[in-house]
Amino acid sequence: MSYASLLVKIESHVRNLFAIHMQPYLVYHNLSHTENVVRYTAKLSEFYNLKPHCHFIIMAAAWFHDTGHLFGEIEGHEARSAALMEQYLGDTISEIYRSDIRQCIMATKMPVHPGNVLEMIICDADTWHLGTTDFFGEDHKVWQEVEARKGKIFDNKPALSLRFIEQHMFFTSYCIQHLSEGKRENVKRLHESIHG
């Protein structure tokens, strides 16, 4: 089976997982977020002119990377996502490729420490919104979801968001070039919302 046709099957399978197992509290880690990560991953794959097998690995990882949220707590969702990928792909691809996809999924675990360009790409695709005007809307959804899942209210959300975004790094040259300015603007606006 070709990489392209297998990616079509993976997309269909992941969409199905979200359709069947969607939880009402997943206001951020839902299909829409996964579609965004897939879109940004594809954009970076094209920009870096990845070889077909590398494109396949990173796209498969992007589709599966948050499926673990459907089946349990926030903690450990990356390992569950990787297990769902391995369960689905089984012997259709070599162990080496499954291992590479697993590594890319696990690379999104916070705090991130990507070890190669594929891992850098998925980490950047996963946090792309930090450098865009979508940040505040997306951040609001993150907090809605966290509070629903943890069953508690966080009083200092802007300060916690500020700490997160200030500790965050983009890794690919593309995102450093195209998203750093937007990120600085979001940091500035968070500072203003805290300090008036």
C-alpha positions in Angstrom: 0.0 0.0 0.0 1.3 3.4 -0.9 2.1 6.1 1.8 -0.7 8.3 0.3 -3.4 5.7 0.5 -2.4 4.6 4.0 -2.6 8.2 5.1 -6.1 8.4 3.7 -7.0 5.3 5.8 -5.4 6.8 8.9 -7.3 10.1 8.5 -10.6 8.2 8.1 -9.8 6.0 11.2 -8.9 9.0 13.4 -12.0 11.0 12.3 -14.0 7.9 13.2 -12.4 7.7 16.7 -13.3 11.3 17.3 -16.8 10.8 16.0 -17.5 7.7 18.2 -15.5 8.6 21.4 -15.7 12.4 21.6 -16.1 13.7 25.1 -18.1 16.9 25.8 -15.2 18.4 27.9 -12.7 18.2 24.9 -13.3 21.8 23.8 -9.7 22.2 22.8 -8.3 18.7 22.2 -10.9 17.8 19.6 -11.0 17.0 15.9 -10.6 20.7 14.9 -7.3 21.0 16.8 -6.1 17.7 15.2 -7.0 19.1 11.7 -5.1 22.3 12.4 -2.0 20.3 13.6 -2.2 18.1 10.4 -2.5 21.2 8.2 0.5 22.9 9.8 2.5 19.7 9.8 1.8 19.3 6.0 2.8 23.0 5.5 6.2 22.4 7.3 6.7 19.1 5.5 6.3 20.8 2.2 8.5 23.7 3.2 11.3 21.3 4.3 10.8 19.2 1.2 10.6 16.0 3.3 11.2 12.6 1.6 8.0 10.6 1.1 8.6 8.2 4.0 9.4 11.1 6.4 6.3 12.9 5.2 4.3 9.8 6.0 5.8 9.4 9.5 5.1 13.0 10.5 1.6 13.1 9.0 0.6 9.8 10.7 1.9 11.2 14.0 0.0 14.4 13.5 -3.3 12.5 13.0 -2.8 10.3 16.0 -1.0 12.7 18.4 -4.1 13.6 20.6 -6.3 10.5 20.2 -5.3 9.4 23.7 -7.4 12.3 25.1 -10.5 10.3 24.1 -9.7 7.5 26.4 -8.5 9.0 29.7 -6.8 11.7 31.7 -4.7 14.5 30.3 -1.6 12.8 31.9 -0.3 10.0 29.8 -2.4 10.9 26.7 0.7 10.8 24.5 1.5 7.2 25.4 -2.1 6.2 24.8 -2.1 8.0 21.4 1.1 6.1 20.4 -0.5 2.8 21.5 -3.6 3.6 19.4 -1.4 4.2 16.4 0.5 0.9 16.9 -2.7 -1.0 17.4 -4.2 0.4 14.2 -1.1 0.2 12.0 0.0 -3.2 13.3 2.1 -5.0 10.7 1.0 -2.7 7.7 4.3 -0.8 8.1 7.7 -1.8 9.5 8.6 -1.6 13.1 11.1 1.1 12.3 8.4 3.4 10.9 6.1 2.7 13.8 8.9 3.5 16.2 9.5 6.8 14.4 5.8 7.7 14.5 5.8 6.9 18.2 8.8 9.1 18.8 7.1 12.0 17.1 3.9 11.6 19.1 5.9 11.3 22.4 7.9 14.4 21.4 4.8 16.5 22.0 4.8 15.7 25.7 5.4 18.8 27.7 8.0 20.1 28.4 9.0 19.3 24.8 12.6 18.2 23.8 12.5 17.4 20.1 15.4 15.3 19.0 15.3 15.7 15.2 13.6 17.8 12.5 10.4 15.6 12.4 9.9 16.0 16.1 10.6 19.8 15.8 7.9 20.0 13.1 5.2 18.3 15.1 6.0 20.3 18.3 5.8 23.5 16.3 2.6 22.4 14.5 1.0 21.5 17.9 1.7 25.0 19.4 1.4 27.1 16.2 -1.5 29.2 17.6 0.9 30.7 20.2 2.3 32.9 17.4 -1.0 33.9 15.8 -4.0 36.1 16.5 -6.0 32.9 17.3 -4.0 32.6 20.6 -6.6 34.2 23.0 -9.5 32.2 21.6 -7.6 29.0 21.7 -6.2 29.7 25.2 -9.7 30.3 26.4 -10.7 26.8 25.1 -7.6 25.2 26.8 -8.6 26.6 30.2 -12.3 25.7 29.7 -11.2 22.1 29.1 -8.6 22.0 31.9 -11.1 23.3 34.4 -13.7 20.8 33.3 -11.3 17.9 33.4 -9.7 18.8 36.7 -13.0 19.9 38.3 -11.5 23.1 39.7 -11.3 26.8 38.8 -7.9 28.5 38.2 -8.0 32.1 39.4 -4.7 33.1 37.8 -5.2 31.9 34.2 -3.5 34.9 32.4 -0.4 34.5 34.6 -0.3 30.8 34.0 -0.7 31.3 30.3 2.0 33.9 30.3 4.4 31.6 32.1 3.6 28.9 29.5 4.1 31.1 26.4 7.3 32.6 27.8 8.8 29.2 28.4 7.7 28.0 25.0 10.1 27.8 22.0 9.6 27.3 18.3 12.2 25.0 16.9 11.9 25.1 13.1 13.4 28.0 11.3 10.1 28.5 9.5 8.1 29.1 12.7 10.9 31.1 14.3 10.8 33.4 11.3 7.0 33.6 10.7 5.5 33.2 14.2 7.9 34.9 16.7 6.5 38.4 16.1 3.0 37.2 16.7 4.1 35.4 19.8 5.8 38.6 21.2 2.5 40.5 20.6 0.5 37.8 22.5 3.0 38.0 25.4 2.6 41.8 25.4 -1.2 41.6 25.5 -1.0 39.0 28.3 1.2 41.3 30.3 -1.2 44.1 29.8 -4.2 42.0 30.8 -2.4 41.1 34.1 -0.8 44.5 34.9 -3.4 46.8 33.3 
